């Protein structure tokens, strides 16, 4: 949690929650999204 990430569509964000190994919650400047594994469009910064 707290890691910065980049997404192809949403841009820069910060991980605000982890649901096991299957999903993460990310905040993109006030817009939140839930992403399921595999995290192919996310890259850790």
Secondary structure, 3 states (H helix, E strand, C coil): CCCEEEECCCEEEEEEEEECCCEEEEEECCEEEEEECCCCCEEEC
